[in-house]
Structure formats: C-alpha cells, structure tokens
Amino acid sequence: MSPSADKLRSDSAMDRYYQLTRHPVLTEKGSDDIHQRNSYHFRVPTDAGKVEIRQAVETVFGVRVLSVNTIFVRGKIRRRGYAVGAKPDWKKAIVTLHSEDSLDVF
C-alpha cells in the first residue's frame, strides 16, 4: 500500500472521529453525570457502534474510556394545526471516562 493511500485512510478515519464527537448533549441529567460518574453525552450518527465511539473519543480528546452506552432516542410527534410531523430519530452515546481524565468541551 502506498503512503498516499495510508494518508487518505487516516484522514477519512479522523473525519469520521470528528463527526462522532461533534455534538455534545447538554442537559441537566448530563451535567449531573459529569460530576457524579465522569460521563459525557454525545449525539452520534445512528450507524455508529460502541467500539467506533470509544476509538473516536480516545483519539480526538486523548483520554481513557472505561465504557460506552448507547441509546436510540425516538423522535417526538409534533403538530402545527392540522399538519402532523415527527422529529427525526437519533442516537445518544454516554461515554464514561477514567476518574483521572476529563473533557474541556463542556
């Protein structure tokens, strides 16, 4: 394999990692998790797996990940007059870090 192919593969992997960690979720429950369990919440693509999320957080932020839990969140039904629609479904990842590590994203 040529060096340029390695560079393309690593660039695309880093792009995917940045895409996975781009959207932190800031809620009251998430803030409590940061202080009590050292856990951070992220909105991730629905096709992302736990191993891929772990690799992304470890690579982008340089921290040690203890566990990754994922939740598939259903979109809410919304109405505006007679029109009925739905918010899109999304996936949330709860990433628990080692007690000595923290993220400065929040």
trRosetta pair geometry for C-beta under 8 A, 3 or more apart (Angstrom, degrees):
i j d omega theta_ij theta_ji phi_ij phi_ji
1 5 4.9 -112 -178 79 94 134
1 6 6.2 108 127 -53 117 87
2 5 4.8 100 59 2 78 102
2 6 7.4 -140 100 -3 45 84
3 6 5.5 -51 -152 34 39 114
3 7 6.4 40 151 -21 68 103
4 7 5.5 -51 -149 35 36 114
4 8 6.4 38 151 -20 66 103
5 8 5.7 -50 -148 35 33 112
5 9 6.4 33 153 -19 64 105
6 9 5.7 -56 -148 37 31 110
6 10 6.2 23 157 -13 67 108
7 10 6.0 -58 -143 41 29 105
7 11 6.1 30 156 -20 65 109
8 11 5.8 -55 -143 37 28 111
8 12 6.3 24 159 -15 64 108
9 12 6.1 -58 -148 38 28 106
9 13 6.3 28 153 -19 63 108
10 13 5.5 -52 -145 37 33 113
10 14 6.3 33 155 -19 66 104
11 14 5.8 -53 -146 37 30 108
11 15 6.4 35 152 -22 63 104
12 15 5.5 -48 -147 33 35 115
12 16 6.5 37 152 -19 64 103
13 16 5.7 -54 -152 36 33 112
13 17 6.4 35 149 -21 66 105
14 17 5.4 -50 -145 35 36 115
14 18 6.4 36 155 -17 66 103
14 59 7.5 -131 -112 138 74 134
15 18 5.9 -55 -149 38 30 109
15 19 6.4 33 150 -22 63 107
16 19 5.5 -54 -149 35 33 115
16 20 6.5 34 152 -22 65 104
16 52 7.6 -66 143 -173 121 117
16 56 7.3 -110 118 -95 77 117
17 20 5.7 -53 -151 32 32 112
17 21 6.6 2 161 4 65 110
17 55 7.1 -98 -105 115 110 84
17 56 3.9 177 -142 -130 77 84
17 59 5.4 -57 -150 76 157 128
17 60 5.3 178 148 -51 113 108
18 21 6.3 -71 -142 50 30 92
18 22 6.1 59 155 -64 65 96
18 56 7.9 -151 -35 -159 24 108
18 60 6.5 140 -86 -106 60 132
19 22 5.8 -29 -146 -13 28 124
19 45 6.9 13 139 -25 111 120
20 42 7.2 52 157 142 67 145
20 44 5.3 15 -151 -131 73 104
20 45 7.1 -76 -99 13 69 93
20 48 5.7 129 -118 -124 107 146
20 52 6.8 -160 -94 135 155 95
20 53 5.8 -162 179 -113 133 65
20 56 4.1 -21 74 -176 138 175
20 57 7.8 -97 115 -46 116 70
20 93 8.0 10 -180 17 95 153
21 24 7.9 13 -178 -60 65 79
21 42 6.1 -65 -127 -132 51 148
21 56 5.4 -174 -33 144 105 114
21 57 6.1 141 -90 -89 125 64
21 60 5.1 -151 34 59 158 162
21 61 7.3 -163 -158 -32 159 104
23 42 6.3 111 82 -168 65 73
23 43 3.9 -46 107 56 125 103
23 44 7.6 -167 56 -65 103 39
24 40 6.7 -55 -135 176 109 105
24 41 6.7 99 -168 84 69 64
24 42 5.7 -52 -106 -102 50 68
24 43 7.6 128 -161 8 3 80
24 105 5.4 148 -44 132 150 129
24 106 6.2 -140 152 -77 158 89
25 30 5.6 -174 103 -75 86 157
25 41 4.0 -62 58 117 107 113
25 42 6.4 -179 -3 -107 90 11
25 43 5.4 110 -60 -40 102 88
25 92 6.1 -11 -17 -133 158 112
26 30 6.0 -136 -136 80 28 140
26 31 7.2 47 -161 -55 72 94
26 41 8.0 177 -65 66 29 110
26 106 6.6 152 -99 -135 104 102
27 30 4.4 97 50 7 77 106
27 31 7.0 -138 92 -7 41 85
27 41 7.2 -17 25 56 100 155
28 31 5.7 -53 -149 34 32 111
28 32 6.6 32 153 -17 64 104
29 32 5.7 -53 -151 36 33 112
29 33 6.4 36 150 -21 65 105
30 33 5.5 -51 -147 34 34 114
30 34 6.7 41 152 -26 64 98
30 40 7.4 48 -168 -151 100 42
30 41 4.3 -86 -117 14 119 129
31 34 5.7 -45 -153 25 35 115
31 35 6.9 19 155 -6 64 105
31 106 7.9 175 -104 172 74 141
32 35 6.2 -66 -153 43 33 101
32 36 5.7 6 162 1 73 119
33 36 6.2 -66 -125 51 26 95
33 37 5.2 -38 -161 45 69 108
33 39 4.1 -61 163 68 112 105
33 40 7.5 178 109 -71 113 24
33 41 6.9 87 63 -35 146 100
33 94 7.0 -84 180 -151 160 114
34 37 7.9 -24 -59 57 7 67
34 38 6.9 32 -162 -121 41 30
34 39 6.7 -109 -78 64 40 51
34 40 6.3 53 -96 -86 90 68
34 106 6.5 -106 -104 73 157 161
37 96 6.1 -62 147 -122 104 107
38 96 6.3 81 91 -160 79 70
38 97 5.0 -99 146 60 108 87
38 98 7.6 -68 127 87 149 20
38 99 6.0 -174 -12 -110 162 48
38 101 7.5 106 178 74 131 72
38 102 6.9 -100 -144 -96 100 76
39 94 5.3 13 176 178 123 95
39 95 6.5 158 -157 78 68 39
39 96 4.5 -32 -96 -92 90 71
39 97 7.3 176 -93 8 37 73
40 94 7.5 162 78 -155 34 52
40 95 5.1 -21 61 62 86 95
40 97 7.0 35 -1 -20 105 111
40 103 5.6 17 -71 26 157 141
40 105 7.4 78 -155 54 144 124
40 106 7.1 -156 -128 -29 108 130
41 92 6.0 -10 -167 -175 101 109
41 93 7.2 153 -155 80 50 48
41 94 5.5 -21 -98 -100 74 70
41 95 7.8 174 -85 18 24 75
42 53 7.5 171 67 -153 135 116
42 57 7.9 -152 -19 -80 152 113
42 92 7.1 153 79 -158 42 60
42 93 4.8 -15 61 60 95 98
42 95 6.6 25 1 -7 113 115
43 90 5.9 -13 -156 164 104 132
43 91 7.3 121 -162 77 57 53
43 92 6.1 -37 -101 -102 56 68
43 93 8.0 171 -95 18 9 79
44 48 4.4 -78 153 46 122 152
44 53 6.1 -43 -105 -101 163 116
44 70 7.6 -70 51 -126 131 108
44 91 5.3 -56 72 95 82 104
44 92 7.2 127 18 -126 84 18
44 93 4.8 36 -7 -12 132 118
45 48 4.9 113 65 -27 81 102
45 91 6.9 11 112 43 22 122
46 72 7.3 61 -136 -125 94 97
46 89 6.9 57 -92 110 137 99
46 90 6.9 -124 -67 -142 94 36
46 91 4.8 145 -104 -20 55 121
48 52 5.4 -132 -161 86 78 125
48 53 5.6 85 155 -60 119 95
48 70 7.9 -175 94 -116 92 140
48 91 6.7 -178 46 93 100 145
48 93 7.2 -63 104 -53 131 133
49 52 4.7 91 57 11 80 106
49 53 7.0 -145 96 -7 40 89
50 53 5.7 -56 -147 36 31 111
50 54 6.3 34 154 -21 65 105
50 68 4.4 158 -156 90 89 123
50 69 8.0 10 -116 -92 117 16
50 70 6.1 -124 -78 -21 88 118
50 93 7.8 159 -113 -132 62 113
51 54 5.7 -52 -150 34 31 114
51 55 6.4 30 153 -17 64 106
52 55 5.8 -53 -147 37 31 111
52 56 6.3 34 153 -22 64 107
53 56 5.7 -54 -148 34 31 113
53 57 6.4 25 158 -15 66 106
53 68 5.1 140 89 -153 121 150
53 70 7.4 158 -4 -75 159 111
53 93 4.9 -155 -153 -146 155 159
53 95 6.8 -144 147 -82 112 113
54 57 6.2 -59 -148 38 27 104
54 58 6.2 21 158 -13 64 113
54 65 4.9 -162 -145 85 84 152
54 68 5.1 -117 -63 -28 91 137
54 95 7.5 161 -98 -129 58 107
55 58 5.9 -61 -144 43 28 109
55 59 5.9 21 161 -16 66 114
56 59 6.0 -63 -143 40 24 105
56 60 5.9 9 168 -8 65 115
57 60 6.4 -58 -130 43 23 100
57 61 5.7 -21 -176 25 62 117
57 63 6.7 -50 148 59 92 103
57 65 5.4 91 87 -69 125 131
57 68 7.9 170 13 -89 138 117
57 95 5.3 152 -79 -157 168 159
58 61 7.3 -69 -121 55 12 81
58 62 7.3 52 180 -110 48 18
58 63 6.4 -115 -115 67 52 56
58 64 7.0 39 -116 -110 101 31
58 65 5.5 -95 -60 -5 97 109
59 62 7.7 5 -177 -67 16 52
61 103 5.6 -39 -149 -111 149 98
61 105 7.7 -68 -101 -35 127 114
63 97 5.3 -29 153 -138 133 123
63 98 7.0 -164 173 29 88 95
63 101 3.9 120 -151 -178 105 143
63 102 7.6 -166 -114 34 139 13
63 103 6.7 -76 -28 -70 154 82
64 97 6.6 106 77 -163 60 76
64 98 4.0 24 79 -13 112 129
64 100 7.9 37 36 60 119 94
64 101 5.6 174 36 -22 77 147
65 68 6.5 15 168 -51 131 94
65 95 5.9 -60 -133 -170 113 101
65 96 7.1 102 -165 75 69 53
65 97 6.1 -58 -107 -105 50 59
65 98 7.6 -91 -67 -23 9 80
66 96 4.7 -56 63 106 105 100
66 97 6.5 114 2 -170 92 10
66 98 5.9 135 -47 -71 100 57
67 95 7.8 178 92 -151 49 43
67 96 4.6 16 52 44 85 117
68 93 5.9 -18 -167 -168 99 106
68 94 7.3 150 -159 77 47 52
68 95 5.5 -9 -108 -106 79 71
68 96 7.6 -149 -71 21 36 75
69 93 7.2 150 79 -159 45 54
69 94 4.5 -11 62 57 98 104
69 96 7.7 48 -1 -15 97 103
70 91 6.1 -4 -171 -178 107 106
70 92 7.0 155 -156 83 57 48
70 93 5.2 -24 -101 -102 78 71
70 94 7.6 -166 -78 19 29 72
71 91 7.1 158 80 -159 47 59
71 92 4.7 -13 60 61 99 98
71 93 7.9 -173 21 -78 71 28
71 94 7.2 47 -8 -14 107 103
72 89 6.8 9 177 176 89 114
72 91 5.5 -28 -106 -104 60 80
73 89 6.7 167 88 -161 57 65
73 90 5.3 -13 62 69 105 76
73 91 6.9 174 16 -97 82 23
73 92 5.6 55 -24 -11 120 108
74 89 5.6 -33 -128 -112 41 96
75 86 5.0 97 110 161 120 93
75 87 3.7 -158 -165 87 102 72
75 88 5.1 172 -77 93 144 10
75 89 4.9 -98 -19 -63 95 49
75 90 7.3 89 -69 -6 86 80
76 86 7.1 -174 94 -152 32 69
76 87 5.0 32 45 22 70 121
77 84 6.8 -8 -175 -172 101 99
77 85 7.6 160 -158 90 57 35
77 86 5.3 -37 -105 -101 56 83
78 84 7.6 155 86 -158 45 52
78 85 5.4 -22 68 72 92 83
78 86 6.7 154 18 -103 80 26
78 87 6.3 81 -17 -36 118 85
79 83 6.9 149 -157 85 59 55
79 84 5.3 -24 -102 -104 81 68
79 85 7.7 156 -91 25 34 66
80 83 5.1 -13 65 65 84 106
80 85 7.6 0 10 14 99 109
97 101 4.5 -111 166 84 124 110
97 102 6.8 157 89 -90 154 34
97 103 7.3 175 -42 -26 155 93
98 101 4.7 73 61 10 89 108
103 106 6.5 73 98 4 100 92
